[in-house]
Amino acid sequence: MDVVTIGESMAVFTPTSVGLMRQATTFTMRIGGAESNVAVGLARLGHRVGWISKVGSDEFGKAILSFLQGEGVDVSRVKMDGEAPTGIYFKEQRRPNDTRVYYYRKGSAASRLTPADLDEKYIAEAKYLHITGITPALSENCRETIFAAMAIARRHGVKIVFDPNLRLKLWNEADRAKEVMLRMAAESDVVLPGEAEASFLFGKQSVEEWGRRLLGMGASLVVIKLGANGAHYFTNAHHEYVPGFPVERVIDPVGAGDGFAAGLLSGLLEGLRLTEAVQRANAVGALVTMVEGDADGMPERGDVERWMNRHGEDVTR
């Protein structure tokens, strides 16, 4: 694999109408989960990616496996758990620019991941291990699993990419979340926080100070995401701001950060200059927001190139 990622994927239910979910009568079902979103994004960009997880031996779990296999993601290291359900969550769009998420994932199959579920050879042969701050929030054993995976990666020279993806709803204590994420950042090669996550970890400081702090902890590349405004990247030798791509109408913001991670990893895998890799990340993140669904809007390579070049017609004939 070019990239191996670990985490929970869920069935996502979204009301077909805008407004309070209590008033909704019909829902659409899609598949979502930060790590599997990144996997889909990378696969659509032409990379080999594997996803490690557990799903319930239920219809939702089978739907997840079918969807990811259909997208070209390797799911050979996913296990089915007959004693725990697949997680689900509901996504409520109360009004434009006000999206709320409600999780039902406690005790899910993925929350029962343990270090014994890891295949060392599978991780060792990858170029990158992608992890987020979501999985260690699911359970103590998930936390142990992520750190075990990171240890495997370090033993075999696999670069670790960490996206904090802060989800305070999943943590019992904010201080515990901060402690775990700082440890993960210290053991990673590439760290991808958003502004809110950097502020959570280090307090309100300048972007430059956040970058300096994370580099000082051991990362070789830090990219701080600014949403629609683009991103700053930092190495020990260079710092640059890369503007974003304006989007006229945001349909669904969920998954944009995962698209950014997929675009950046794609650029790194192809040996692009860092500025170009971050530009690709910005473009993928922007394109994701224009389609409803977490992974549905992950673009293919041609889409990204046309968007970045701003060439081509609105209709491909």
N, C-alpha and C positions, 0 to 999 in steps of 0.2 A: 504493500500500500504506500501511496504518497503520504497520506495522512490517516491516522487512527484517532477516533474520538470516542468518548465514554459518557453516557448520560441517559436520562429518561426521555422517552417519547410518549406522547399522550394522544388520546382522541380529544379534539377541540370542537366544542359546540358553540355556535354563534347564532344569535337570533337573526332572522331575515329582515327584521325591522329595527330602526333606530329608536332608542328610548330605553326606559327602565325594563330590565329583564323580566320582572314580575308580570309585565303586560304582554310578553312575547308568547306566541302560540306555536310558532314553527321555527326550527333551527336547521342549520347546515352542519355537517360533520366533516372536519378535515383532520389532518395529522400535524402535530406540532411538538416542539421540544428543541431547545437551543442547539444541542449538539447534533441532532439529526437534521436540523435546518442547515447547519454548516455542511454536513455531509452531502445533502442534496445539492447545495450551492456549488460545492467542489465538483461533484459528479457532472453537473450540467455544464461546467466549464472545462470538462474533459480530463479530470484527474481521477486517480484510483483512490478510493476512500473506503475505510471500514468503520463500522459502528459496533461498539461493545455495549450490551445492555441485557436487561431481562424484560419480558412482557408476560402478561397473564395468558394462560391457555384459554382465551376467550375470543369472541369475535373482534373486539377492539385490537387485541394483540395481533391477531391474524391480519387485520386490515393494515396495521402499521408495517408488518413484515412485507406484505404484498406491495404496499406503496413504495417502500424504500428499495426493495428489489427491482421494482419497475423503473426506478430512477437510476439504477446502476450502482447502488450502494451495496457493498459486501456486508451481509448480515450473518455470515457463517459463525461468528462468535457471540451471537445472541441466543440466550436460553429462554425457554418457555417455562413458566412457573405455574403449576397446577393448583397451588394453594393460596395464591394472592392475585388480585385483579390488576389489570392494566389501569394506569392512572388516567384521569380525565380532567379537563378544565373548561370553564365557560368564559367566553370573551364577550363583554357587554359594551356596546357603543352607545353611550347615553346621548351624545350629540357629537357633531364634528369636533375632532381634537380632544375628545374625552372618552378614552377607552379604559375599561376596568377589567381585571382578570380575577377569577375565583378558582382556586385550586381544590381538587379532590384527589389527592395523591398520597395521603398518609397510609402507610401499610401496603403500598402498591408493590407490584412485582419488582420494579426497578429499585425500590428502596431496600430490597433484600440482597442487593449485590454485595459480594465479599471478595477479598483478594484471591480466593480460590477460583473465582470466575475469570481471572485474567490468564491469557495465554502469553507467556513471556516472549516466545519466538515471534509471535504475531506483532507485538509492539516493537520488538527489537529490530525488525526488518523494515519498519516505517521510516520515513524521513522526518515527520513531525508527529507529535502527540498533542492533540487539541483537547483542552479541559476548560471547564467553567466553574464558577463559584456556586452553581446551582446544585450539582450532584453531592458535594459534601454537606449540603444543608438537609438532605433527605433523611439521613440516619447516621449514627456513629459508624456502622459498618461500611456505609458508602464513603464516609470520610477516610476510613482506613484503606478502602479500595483505591481511591484517587491517589493518595500518597504512595501506595504500593506501586501503582502504575507509573507515577513520576520517578520513583526509585529505579524501576526497570529501564525507563527511558534514559536516565542519567548513566546507568551502568553501560548502556550500549551506544551512547553518543547520539541518541535521538533528541532533536530539539523540542522543547516544551513551549507551547503557546497557551497562555492563560488569559481568558476573558472573564473578568470578575462577575459580570452578569448578576449584580446584586438583587436578591429577592428576599427582602426582610420578612415577608409573610411566612417564609419557610424556616426562619431561624427563631429559636426560642429567646435568644439574647443577642442584641446588636454587638455587644463587646466580643462575644464568641465568634460572630461572623467576621468581625474585623481581625481578630487574632488569627483565624484560619486563613483568611484571604491574604494577609501580610506574609504568612509562612509560604503560601503557594506562590506569591509573587517573588519571594526571595529565592525560590527553587526553580524559577522559570527563565527561559531565554528571551521570550517575547511576551510583553504584557500589554493588554489592550483595554484600559479602562475608559469609561465615559467620564464626562465632567463630574456628574453626581457621585460616581463611584470613587473617583480620585479624592473628591472632597470628603466622602465618608471615611476613607482610609487615612487621610492626612490633614483634614481640616481645610478651611478656606484659605488657599494660597494661590499664587500665580500658576499658570500652566507650566511655565518654565521650572518653577520649584517642584511641582509634581513630577515632571520628567526627570529632574536631577535626583530627586529622592529615590525613584524607582530604579534608575540606573545605578545609584549607589548601593542598592540592595543586591545587585548582581545581574540584572537583565542586560542584554546586549542591544535590544531594540525595545523602545517604549512608544506606543502610538496612543495619543489621547484623543478620543472621538468627541467632536463638537456637534453631532447631529447634522442638520442641513448646512451648517457653516463649515463643514470639512473636518480636518484633523491636523494635529501637530505630531511630527515624529521626532524622536530623539535617539541618537547613538552617542557614544563617548566622544565622537569626533564632529558631530553635526546635529543641527536642529533646524527643522524647516516646517513652515505652515503650508498645507496643501488645501486650497479652497474646495468646497463641495459643489454639487450640481443642483441648481434650483429645481424644485418640483412644483408645478402649478397647483396640483390637487393631490393631497395625501389621502389615499383610500384606507390604508391599514398600516400603522407604524410598527406593529409587532413583527419582529423578524429582521428589521433593518440592521441592527447591530450584528446579527448572525450573518447577514449578507456581506457586511463590511469585513468580518473575519474571513469569510470564504474568498472574497476578492483579494484581500491582502495575502492570504496563504497561496492563492493561485499565482500572484505576482512573484512571491518569494520562490516558489517551486520552479518558476520559469526563469529565474535569475534577472528579473527586471531591476532597474535602478529603484531605490527606495521611493523616490518621488513618484515614479510611474506605478509602483505597486500600491501606494496609498491612493493615487488617483483612481486606479481600478477598484479599490475597496470602496471609495466614495461613490463611484458610479453604480456598483452592485447594490450598495445600501439604498441609494436613491430609487433604483428601479424596483426594489422589493416593496417600497411603500405605495406603489401605484397599483398593486394587486391585492385583493382580499385573500387572507390566509397567511399562515406563518411561513411555510416553505413554498407555497404555490407561485409566488412572484420571483423566486430565484431565477435569474436570467441565464440564457445560454450565451456562448461566447459571441456569436454574431450580434445579439441584442446589445451586449456591453460595448462592442466596438462601434456600432452605429450610434449609440447614445453618447459615447465619448467624442466621436467625430462630428456628431450632429449633421450627418449626411443621410441621404436616403429619404424616401417618401414615407408618409404616414401609413400607406398601404403597400405591402410587399406584393408585387404582381409577378 
